[in-house]
Amino acid sequence: MRKWTLLFLMAGLALPLFAADQVTVAELENTVEKAHRKPDAHVARQLDQLELTERLSTVRQTGLNAEMPGEGARLALIALADRSAFLALPAAEIPATAAPDSAAQDALFAKTDLYARETLARLPDFFASQQTIQFSDRPSKDSHLTGADSSSQKLHLVAETSATVHFLGGKEEIEPGRTETKSLRTDGRQLTVQGVFGPLLRVVLKDALASHPVWSHWEQGTAGPIAVFRYDVPEDKSHYVLAESSITAYRGEIGLDPASGAILRLTLIAVPHPDSPVARGDLLVEYGPVEIGGNSYICPLRSVAISLARGVDLLHDVYKFPQANKPTFQFELNDVVYSQYHLFHAEMRVLP
């Protein structure tokens, strides 16, 4: 089987080293409530100092977003929520519904297998808008003015970009937008993820279903319940290539629509080799119904990519010299929203 590359292109990537106050989702909501009518910069600084111990769901994030006083606080909330995307939901948000029995689980996986083989194969040619917000703890352009040390950099905005995704004949192509809304990068490099419109689902489904996923819990989605299973794919069964390196083991959760078997939420958490330049490579994709050409299809709505990696050391990595200095790891985060789906078709006019 062809080994699809779910590609993370990284600029050397760094776990924020600043101290953060750990809070629950309820405590975050209380903090936002107390900050009502405070200046945007004040709220943004407060949110920058927090780290969630639970996942902030899309529904609760939407509610908090409406309380943000400005753009700075809104961006700080996005970064805070995205860093929690791979954590467990608060216990109060897990429905008490009984787990499906083994027969019901097998029937659901059969629906999902059918969905992957038939429904995904019938996706039409389309194009969609891709809006990306990029965060990093890489030193910003003005860090030399403040005298900030790179080892103490907080997560900050580095770019906002737009692009058009073309899905033609089952292949995904990204066309960069004509203009970049904002860029504060110092090197022009960026974290990029490919494959969320088709290859990702096919590869993960083949790997995950073969690894015998186990029941985890129910979640309440925006349109109904979601059945969540955990999977663990060992390296010898994996088709996941991380950052153009070797095949990598990975694990995660897969959230299914119990009625149709469609995939509504998918996480991939890489398990890199100890000597890999990539220490962390996590990906979340949320799917939902969109209208394309008058018909409804399940397509990506948003994604979150997180990476922690070090830059390439030519002497050590290529020529195998002893490493002179302790490697510097950098953290990068992409928040991507997909929208404005349109049917792609050609028009032909016959002229006399």
C-alpha positions as CSV (number, residue, x, y, z in Angstrom):
1,M,0.0,0.0,0.0
2,R,1.2,3.5,-0.8
3,K,2.5,5.3,2.3
4,W,0.7,8.6,2.3
5,T,2.7,11.5,3.8
6,L,0.7,13.7,6.1
7,L,3.3,16.4,5.9
8,F,4.4,18.7,8.7
9,L,6.8,21.2,7.2
10,M,8.5,22.9,10.2
11,A,10.6,25.9,10.9
12,G,12.4,24.2,13.7
13,L,9.4,24.2,16.2
14,A,9.3,25.3,20.9
15,L,7.3,24.4,23.8
16,P,6.7,27.6,25.6
17,L,9.0,27.8,28.6
18,F,7.1,30.5,30.5
19,A,5.1,29.6,33.6
20,A,1.4,29.4,33.1
21,D,-1.5,29.2,35.6
22,Q,-3.4,25.9,35.1
23,V,-7.2,26.3,35.0
24,T,-10.2,24.2,34.3
25,V,-12.8,25.3,31.6
26,A,-15.1,26.5,34.4
27,E,-12.4,28.6,35.9
28,L,-11.6,30.0,32.5
29,E,-15.2,31.0,32.0
30,N,-15.2,32.6,35.5
31,T,-12.0,34.6,34.6
32,V,-13.6,35.9,31.4
33,E,-16.7,36.9,33.3
34,K,-14.7,38.9,35.8
35,A,-12.8,40.6,33.0
36,H,-16.0,41.9,31.5
37,R,-15.6,45.5,30.1
38,K,-11.8,45.4,30.7
39,P,-9.6,46.6,27.8
40,D,-8.7,44.2,25.1
41,A,-4.9,44.2,25.9
42,H,-5.7,43.5,29.6
43,V,-7.8,40.4,28.7
44,A,-5.3,39.2,26.2
45,R,-2.5,39.3,28.8
46,Q,-4.7,37.4,31.2
47,L,-5.4,34.7,28.7
48,D,-1.8,34.4,27.7
49,Q,-0.9,33.5,31.3
50,L,-3.3,30.5,31.4
51,E,-3.1,26.9,30.5
52,L,-6.2,24.6,30.3
53,T,-6.2,21.3,32.0
54,E,-9.3,20.2,30.0
55,R,-10.4,20.5,26.5
56,L,-12.4,23.6,25.6
57,S,-15.2,22.4,23.3
58,T,-16.1,24.3,20.1
59,V,-19.5,25.2,21.6
60,R,-18.1,26.7,24.8
61,Q,-15.3,28.4,22.9
62,T,-17.9,30.1,20.6
63,G,-19.7,31.4,23.7
64,L,-16.5,32.8,25.2
65,N,-15.5,34.3,21.9
66,A,-18.6,36.5,22.0
67,E,-17.3,38.0,25.3
68,M,-13.9,39.0,23.9
69,P,-13.4,42.8,23.8
70,G,-11.2,42.9,20.8
71,E,-8.8,41.1,18.3
72,G,-6.0,40.6,20.8
73,A,-8.2,38.8,23.3
74,R,-9.8,36.8,20.5
75,L,-6.4,35.5,19.2
76,A,-5.3,34.7,22.8
77,L,-8.4,32.6,23.3
78,I,-7.8,30.7,20.0
79,A,-4.3,29.9,21.1
80,L,-5.4,28.8,24.5
81,A,-8.3,26.7,23.2
82,D,-6.1,25.0,20.5
83,R,-3.5,24.0,23.0
84,S,-6.2,22.1,24.9
85,A,-7.5,20.4,21.8
86,F,-6.0,17.0,22.6
87,L,-7.0,16.9,26.2
88,A,-10.1,15.2,27.7
89,L,-13.4,17.1,28.0
90,P,-14.6,18.2,31.4
91,A,-16.2,15.2,33.2
92,A,-19.5,17.1,33.3
93,E,-19.6,17.3,29.5
94,I,-19.4,13.5,29.0
95,P,-22.9,12.1,28.6
96,A,-23.9,9.3,31.0
97,T,-25.2,7.2,28.0
98,A,-24.3,3.6,28.2
99,A,-21.6,2.3,25.8
100,P,-22.8,0.4,22.8
101,D,-22.3,-3.4,23.0
102,S,-19.8,-5.2,20.8
103,A,-22.4,-6.0,18.1
104,A,-23.4,-2.3,17.9
105,Q,-19.8,-1.3,17.7
106,D,-19.1,-3.7,14.9
107,A,-22.1,-2.4,13.0
108,L,-20.9,1.1,13.5
109,F,-17.4,0.3,12.1
110,A,-19.1,-1.4,9.1
111,K,-20.9,1.8,8.4
112,T,-17.6,3.8,8.7
113,D,-15.8,1.4,6.4
114,L,-18.6,1.8,3.9
115,Y,-18.5,5.5,4.3
116,A,-14.8,5.6,3.6
117,R,-15.0,3.3,0.6
118,E,-18.0,4.8,-1.1
119,T,-19.0,8.2,0.2
120,L,-15.5,9.6,0.2
121,A,-14.9,8.2,-3.3
122,R,-18.0,10.2,-4.5
123,L,-16.9,13.6,-3.3
124,P,-17.2,16.0,-6.2
125,D,-14.5,18.3,-7.5
126,F,-14.7,21.5,-5.4
127,F,-12.8,24.4,-4.0
128,A,-12.9,26.0,-0.6
129,S,-11.4,28.9,1.4
130,Q,-8.7,28.1,3.9
131,Q,-8.0,30.7,6.6
132,T,-4.9,30.0,8.7
133,I,-3.7,31.7,11.9
134,Q,-0.2,30.7,12.9
135,F,1.3,31.0,16.4
136,S,4.9,30.3,17.5
137,D,7.2,31.0,20.4
138,R,9.9,31.8,17.9
139,P,11.3,35.3,18.5
140,S,9.2,38.0,16.8
141,K,10.6,40.7,14.6
142,D,10.6,43.3,17.4
143,S,12.1,41.0,20.1
144,H,15.5,42.8,19.6
145,L,13.8,46.0,20.6
146,T,12.6,44.6,23.9
147,G,15.7,42.6,24.7
148,A,13.6,39.4,25.0
149,D,15.6,36.2,25.2
150,S,14.5,33.5,22.8
151,S,14.3,30.9,25.6
152,S,11.6,32.8,27.3
153,Q,9.4,33.7,24.3
154,K,5.7,33.3,24.8
155,L,3.4,32.0,22.2
156,H,2.4,34.8,19.8
157,L,0.9,35.5,16.4
158,V,3.3,35.2,13.5
159,A,1.0,35.1,10.5
160,E,-2.5,35.2,9.2
161,T,-2.9,33.7,5.7
162,S,-5.6,32.8,3.2
163,A,-5.5,30.2,0.5
164,T,-7.8,28.3,-1.8
165,V,-8.0,24.5,-1.5
166,H,-8.8,22.6,-4.8
167,F,-10.0,19.0,-4.5
168,L,-9.9,17.6,-8.0
169,G,-10.1,13.9,-8.9
170,G,-9.5,13.0,-5.3
171,K,-6.3,15.0,-5.0
172,E,-5.9,18.0,-2.8
173,E,-4.0,21.1,-4.0
174,I,-3.4,24.4,-2.1
175,E,-3.3,27.6,-4.0
176,P,-1.9,30.4,-1.8
177,G,-4.0,33.6,-1.6
178,R,-2.9,36.6,-3.6
179,T,-2.4,38.6,-0.4
180,E,-1.2,37.6,3.1
181,T,-3.3,39.4,5.7
182,K,-0.5,39.6,8.2
183,S,3.0,38.2,8.7
184,L,5.3,38.7,11.6
185,R,7.7,35.8,10.8
186,T,11.4,36.4,10.7
187,D,12.3,33.5,8.4
188,G,9.4,32.9,6.0
189,R,9.1,29.2,7.0
190,Q,5.9,27.8,8.3
191,L,4.2,24.7,9.7
192,T,2.0,23.1,7.0
193,V,-0.3,20.1,7.0
194,Q,-1.6,18.3,3.9
195,G,-4.1,15.6,3.4
196,V,-7.1,16.6,5.5
197,F,-9.6,16.4,2.5
198,G,-9.2,12.7,1.7
199,P,-5.9,10.9,2.1
200,L,-5.9,11.5,5.9
201,L,-9.2,9.7,6.4
202,R,-8.4,6.8,4.1
203,V,-4.9,6.2,5.7
204,V,-6.1,6.6,9.3
205,L,-9.1,4.5,8.8
206,K,-7.1,1.7,7.3
207,D,-4.5,1.9,10.1
208,A,-7.0,2.6,13.0
209,L,-9.5,-0.1,12.1
210,A,-6.7,-2.6,11.7
211,S,-5.5,-1.7,15.2
212,H,-8.8,-2.7,16.8
213,P,-9.9,0.6,18.3
214,V,-11.5,0.5,21.7
215,W,-14.5,2.3,23.1
216,S,-13.9,5.6,24.9
217,H,-17.0,7.7,25.5
218,W,-19.9,9.6,24.1
219,E,-19.6,13.3,23.2
220,Q,-22.3,15.8,22.4
221,G,-21.6,17.3,19.0
222,T,-23.2,20.4,17.5
223,A,-25.7,18.2,15.6
224,G,-26.0,15.2,17.9
225,P,-24.1,12.5,19.8
226,I,-20.6,11.4,18.7
227,A,-19.3,7.9,19.4
228,V,-15.6,8.2,20.4
229,F,-13.1,5.4,20.1
230,R,-9.3,5.3,20.9
231,Y,-6.8,3.8,18.6
232,D,-3.1,3.0,18.7
233,V,-1.2,2.3,15.5
234,P,2.3,0.7,16.0
235,E,5.2,1.7,13.7
236,D,5.1,-1.6,11.7
237,K,1.4,-1.0,10.9
238,S,1.7,2.7,10.2
239,H,1.4,4.7,7.0
240,Y,2.1,8.0,8.7
241,V,5.2,10.0,7.7
242,L,6.1,12.9,10.0
243,A,8.2,15.8,8.6
244,E,9.6,13.8,5.7
245,S,11.3,11.4,8.1
246,S,10.6,7.7,8.6
247,I,7.3,6.0,9.2
248,T,6.0,7.0,12.7
249,A,3.7,5.2,15.2
250,Y,0.7,7.3,16.2
251,R,-2.4,7.2,18.4
252,G,-5.5,9.2,18.9
253,E,-9.3,9.3,18.9
254,I,-11.9,8.9,16.2
255,G,-15.4,10.4,16.6
256,L,-18.1,8.8,14.6
257,D,-21.7,9.7,13.7
258,P,-23.6,6.7,15.1
259,A,-26.3,7.0,12.4
260,S,-24.2,7.2,9.3
261,G,-20.7,6.1,10.4
262,A,-19.2,9.4,9.1
263,I,-16.1,10.7,10.8
264,L,-16.8,13.9,12.7
265,R,-13.7,14.4,14.8
266,L,-10.2,12.9,14.4
267,T,-7.0,13.3,16.3
268,L,-3.5,12.0,15.5
269,I,-0.8,12.2,18.1
270,A,2.6,11.1,16.7
271,V,5.0,8.9,18.7
272,P,8.3,10.0,17.2
273,H,11.6,8.1,17.5
274,P,13.8,9.2,20.4
275,D,16.4,10.6,18.0
276,S,13.9,12.3,15.7
277,P,14.2,16.1,15.3
278,V,10.4,16.2,15.9
279,A,9.4,15.7,19.5
280,R,5.7,16.4,19.0
281,G,3.4,16.3,15.9
282,D,-0.3,16.4,16.8
283,L,-3.2,17.0,14.4
284,L,-7.0,17.5,15.0
285,V,-9.6,17.7,12.2
286,E,-13.3,18.4,12.8
287,Y,-15.7,17.5,10.0
288,G,-19.3,18.5,9.4
289,P,-22.0,18.9,6.7
290,V,-21.4,21.5,4.0
291,E,-23.4,22.2,0.9
292,I,-21.6,21.8,-2.5
293,G,-23.6,22.2,-5.6
294,G,-26.9,21.8,-3.9
295,N,-26.0,18.5,-2.1
296,S,-24.7,17.9,1.5
297,Y,-21.3,16.4,2.1
298,I,-19.2,15.8,5.2
299,C,-16.0,17.9,4.8
300,P,-13.4,19.6,7.1
301,L,-14.6,22.6,9.0
302,R,-11.5,23.3,11.1
303,S,-8.1,21.8,12.0
304,V,-5.4,22.3,14.6
305,A,-1.8,21.3,14.1
306,I,0.8,21.5,16.9
307,S,4.5,20.8,16.5
308,L,7.5,20.8,18.7
309,A,10.9,20.3,16.9
310,R,14.4,21.4,16.6
311,G,16.2,22.9,13.6
312,V,18.5,20.8,11.5
313,D,22.1,20.6,12.7
314,L,24.1,19.7,9.6
315,L,27.2,18.6,11.5
316,H,25.3,16.4,13.9
317,D,22.4,15.2,11.7
318,V,24.1,14.8,8.4
319,Y,27.8,14.3,9.1
320,K,27.3,12.6,12.6
321,F,29.6,14.9,14.5
322,P,29.0,15.1,18.3
323,Q,26.4,17.8,19.1
324,A,28.1,20.9,20.4
325,N,25.2,22.6,22.0
326,K,21.9,21.5,23.5
327,P,19.3,21.6,20.8
328,T,16.7,24.3,20.9
329,F,13.1,23.2,20.4
330,Q,10.4,25.5,19.1
331,F,6.7,25.3,19.4
332,E,4.3,26.1,16.5
333,L,0.5,26.0,16.2
334,N,-1.8,26.4,13.3
335,D,-5.5,27.1,13.6
336,V,-7.3,26.6,10.3
337,V,-10.9,27.2,9.3
338,Y,-12.4,25.9,6.0
339,S,-15.4,27.6,4.5
340,Q,-17.0,28.8,1.3
341,Y,-17.2,25.4,-0.4
342,H,-18.1,25.6,-4.1
343,L,-18.6,23.0,-6.9
344,F,-15.7,23.1,-9.3
345,H,-16.8,22.8,-12.9
346,A,-15.8,24.0,-16.3
347,E,-18.1,26.0,-18.6
348,M,-18.0,25.4,-22.4
349,R,-19.7,27.7,-24.9
350,V,-20.1,26.5,-28.5
351,L,-19.7,29.4,-31.0
352,P,-20.7,29.3,-34.6
